[in-house]
């Protein structure tokens, strides 16, 4: 049995929720390994919708162990709120079904405030953050002043930890014209939820190693997408963590030799939320059609997503960076009824044809996509559960994507319903 790493191959919002849910039914352990509660997805189980932001997808399924890894920045109050909301829907969450890494860093109210202050003050370089404190929390982690999950059970040391944190934040806030943060308020913020978090705290690296040795099938669940990676994305319009497959090891404490099959979730067209370069964006009737048919609004923010044609250059690059073994192609049904469909197969940059997405922001903004056009299909792909159910032109489109990006389609999703999935190859059986 192979452990499976799920990553987004575009700018996020590729439809990971359904695929992760489909896979989590086959997994024994589901691990979140990066990000925070800034990216969400909706799971539909037995007709009931569950909206998740911080908790791993395994929590909505009985008999699964869910793990929040050390690579996640953890907002304790958001955790308590999400947990209560899911419990009100009948989901049972306890230490037997959920563990939180003791060495994960915390998101505090001062991180959320700083995130909003910066975004509001930015002129011309708005990142488009969700203002949930993700970036500032990662900054404190790297700056070695973060308060971590384990500190919630070492309350006698919390005042010292808080003073160290505020020695950075209060001068910063003064410089931004903001009032200083009171240490007592932060202490109360933490101690008020400490008892609710404490039962879930664990040495996740050891737990996962034990489960691996016992033969458990482990699913690593990433948030966002490759093009939002802090190193490999459209910097600075990115998230504050590594979103690529390699982070599954670093963000969980399980060694890279145990990762197994890398599955790249890939939308049959392209979307992104927020600011930043988007070579194949269609700010026209095509973009409107894709957004309307695909219901392209963010789960967490409700923001309308920008839409455009499939970009094979970007996905090919994501395949290489992540070591993707196979694609889960989603939302093919959104393209039903289009007369013509285009794929970006290369770019032109300053008069030269290139086959990669440059790292320079200036170059990213100047690239012009080179398209190949395909005849659309009048039949429907919605609800198809075998290749025979697909129109011939739809099959041709999928095969062209495989060839252009250099990875086979492992799963093909043809509607939001979990059973409307064509399985080519089971990642857990690799």
Secondary structure as GFF3:
##gff-version 3
##sequence-region A 1 430
A	DSSP	beta_strand	4	8	.	.	.	ID=ss1
A	DSSP	alpha_helix	16	24	.	.	.	ID=ss2
A	DSSP	beta_strand	29	32	.	.	.	ID=ss3
A	DSSP	beta_strand	41	45	.	.	.	ID=ss4
A	DSSP	beta_strand	48	52	.	.	.	ID=ss5
A	DSSP	three_ten_helix	57	60	.	.	.	ID=ss6
A	DSSP	beta_strand	65	68	.	.	.	ID=ss7
A	DSSP	beta_strand	73	74	.	.	.	ID=ss8
A	DSSP	alpha_helix	76	88	.	.	.	ID=ss9
A	DSSP	beta_strand	98	101	.	.	.	ID=ss10
A	DSSP	beta_strand	105	106	.	.	.	ID=ss11
A	DSSP	alpha_helix	109	121	.	.	.	ID=ss12
A	DSSP	alpha_helix	134	142	.	.	.	ID=ss13
A	DSSP	three_ten_helix	149	153	.	.	.	ID=ss14
A	DSSP	three_ten_helix	155	157	.	.	.	ID=ss15
A	DSSP	alpha_helix	158	175	.	.	.	ID=ss16
A	DSSP	alpha_helix	183	198	.	.	.	ID=ss17
A	DSSP	beta_strand	201	202	.	.	.	ID=ss18
A	DSSP	alpha_helix	204	213	.	.	.	ID=ss19
A	DSSP	beta_strand	218	221	.	.	.	ID=ss20
A	DSSP	three_ten_helix	226	228	.	.	.	ID=ss21
A	DSSP	alpha_helix	247	250	.	.	.	ID=ss22
A	DSSP	three_ten_helix	256	258	.	.	.	ID=ss23
A	DSSP	beta_strand	261	267	.	.	.	ID=ss24
A	DSSP	beta_strand	270	272	.	.	.	ID=ss25
A	DSSP	alpha_helix	285	293	.	.	.	ID=ss26
A	DSSP	beta_strand	306	308	.	.	.	ID=ss27
A	DSSP	beta_strand	310	311	.	.	.	ID=ss28
A	DSSP	alpha_helix	312	322	.	.	.	ID=ss29
A	DSSP	beta_strand	326	330	.	.	.	ID=ss30
A	DSSP	three_ten_helix	332	335	.	.	.	ID=ss31
A	DSSP	beta_strand	340	349	.	.	.	ID=ss32
A	DSSP	beta_strand	352	354	.	.	.	ID=ss33
A	DSSP	alpha_helix	361	366	.	.	.	ID=ss34
A	DSSP	beta_strand	368	375	.	.	.	ID=ss35
A	DSSP	three_ten_helix	387	389	.	.	.	ID=ss36
A	DSSP	alpha_helix	392	405	.	.	.	ID=ss37
A	DSSP	beta_strand	408	413	.	.	.	ID=ss38
A	DSSP	beta_strand	421	423	.	.	.	ID=ss39
A	DSSP	three_ten_helix	427	429	.	.	.	ID=ss40
###
